[in-house]
Structure formats: structure tokens, C-alpha cells
Amino acid sequence: MRQQVSLLPDGRRLHLQDGPIDLVIEAFGRSAEVQAAYYAAILRFQTVLDELCSELSLLRMPGGPDTPMPTGTIATRMATAVAPYAERIFITPMAAVAGAVAEEILEAMTSAAKLSKAYVNDGGDIALHLAPGERFVVGMIDRPDRPSLFGTATLDSSDSVGGMATSGWRGRSFSLGIADAVTVLARRAAMADAAATVIANAVDLPGHPKIHRVPARSISPDSDLGDRPVTKFVEELSAEDIRCALDQGAAVSEHLRSEGLIHSAALLLQGETRIVTTNELISSVAGCRELSRSLAHA
């Protein structure tokens, strides 16, 4: 069997891995319901990678009115998530792949079982389920390559936040911008994933001599970004440069929030944070490293 399926050592969380897809799942509720949810997740996961690979060439094409719509469920989630941006900027459905996968697996779980809460974490892009009256406290990290928590978000079922995603030049995916990390909360995980990519790209100082970029294709020949320059390294910037770059990202975040595409965003660049939020969901917390049951967001 190609997929790897196991319970993690804590006995609570389920680990599913297939090629580049690596999920950590936790469900809360009666034991029989949790077992049913995990079985549904395993069953749905069996064909996810094959489904995506069957439409990969289409999913690497820039979104837009002339681009054919994919047919797969997850691929459709991806294309729908990037559609609001496609006529304004270059973006492909791959910008939402992790969030869309997490969303699909979570939907399979909640359709099969009655859960008080659950999450599917796909490499740091997280789909969330909260039954009425439930809440999650989630932690946000400042650098995916050297994680430490810089803040938290307290999510209540009434907030209608179903997804959380992070993007930045230090992460596992390429970025056109210079943010160390941009974490976004949105109605759905695929929406959060796409928006985090867009905002992280906007945190930028075009042409700055301390920002080193290379064509995406030189690092990954099959990248959907082709020869577009992606950030390879950022030297130490001045306080004014940091402020300017964060201002640009915050402006885009505010615009997306006004359009209803995101709920909140936290932008981090070289130790400086900018928060765009509703109802103070996100807060910087000095002692957040002591959180014991948070979802560490990578």
C-alpha cells in the first residue's frame, strides 16, 4: 500500500501520508464517532493524490475566465478558491492545494460522524470544525524553518472560521514576497490558503538590493510559477523597509477582509508583526510557548 496510515504516539491523532501530502488529524467526540470519522478520513484519502495528478497540468495553469474548470472535487475547490484573484494577478489553483485537501478530508469526517470539533492539518494549512459552543485556541509560528510561537487565535464556533493557512518565503512553497510568515483565517481552508499566498506575495520591496531571487524553475523544474522570480534569501532590512513592506501586505489584507475573502491575517517580517483582524481574534502573546494543546501552525 502506497499510503502511510498510523496513529501518532499520543494515541489521539491520526497521521496520513501519501507522497507530498502529509496530514495530521484529530477529532473530538464519543469514541465510536471518532473512530467512524477516522475511518472515513482513511477511506477518502486513498484516491486523493491520484485525483490531483490526473488534472495536474490544468491545475498548474493560471486561473481566469478562459481556463477550463477542473472536474475533480478537490481540484474544483482549488479553482474556486483562487477565482477571486485570477483576473487581477497571476495565480494558479495550486495556491490552494493544501487547504483544499484538508477541507475535503474534514468534510468526509463530519459527514460520517457527529463530532464536537476536529481539525485536519495539511503541513500547516488547517481545516477546522467546531460544533455550536465549541472553541479552539491555535498557535501561530514565526518561521516555518525554525518554529516558535508568536501569537494565538481563539476561535469560537460563532466566528464562522473554518480554515487557517500560512505562507511565506521560508515555508515549503515558493513566495514572490518577503514575509517570513503570513497566517490567514477564513471561512474555508482553501480560501485561507489562496489568500495567504496572495498576501505573502504583497509583502515585498520590488528591486531591493537585499532581496535575492531566482527563477522558480531553477529550483523546481515543474513549478507552476515557471520563470517567475521567487525569494531565495532576505538580508537584514532597515526598520523603514520592514514597515513599508508590511504596509503593502496589510493594505491587501484589509481589502480582502472588506470583500469577505478572509476573516483575519497576521503578517510577520524580521520580528515585526502586523495584525488585521475582526473582533480581536488574533493576538500577540508573549507567553504563548506554554500552550499545551494548541494546533502549532507551520
C-alpha angles and dihedrals in degrees: 000000000000097000121079114222124179146135113250118242092266088067092227107078127068121219120205122179133175120162108306093351111096118172132185112193133186128179129188127206140069113348094246091050093049090050091050091050092050092049090051091049092051092047094049093044093060095083103027098102094044091050092053094045091053090063099028096119090055093045090056092056119098113262119247144120092284095050114099115245114245119239104216119096096237093040089052090052088053095049092046092051094055096039095091090061102037098092093048105042142011108274135146129203087254087079087075102036100110094045092046092052092049090048093051094050092046091051090053089052097048091045090055101042144026106245132177090212140339143172138200113204114198103187092312099323104108136197113202135200122193122176116213111295095016128118142188129207108208129189126222123210127218099214126021091206094052105020124207127149118256100172148349140233121211109208123195125189089246091061092073092221110150101162143043127186140172131208135173143130092272093056132093093269130061122262132200089206137060105241113132088212138350115190119193133191117203143157092268135021095240090051090051091048094052093044094048089055092049095047094044089052089052093056093086150120105212113217095006111155093223093060115084119202136178133186110275090229091060089064099033115017093201096047115140087226092067112189095346111131113254126192114265101169139356121205121213109294131208120256089251093052091050091049092049094050093046090048090059093049092046091051091054090046092053090049093051091047091052089052092051093244095120137021101206142345137200117202122196129189124168094331097317120112132202119190126198109183149148121231091358093281093155122055136171107239123190094201098043093115086078093064106119105188102033124127101247104220113215 
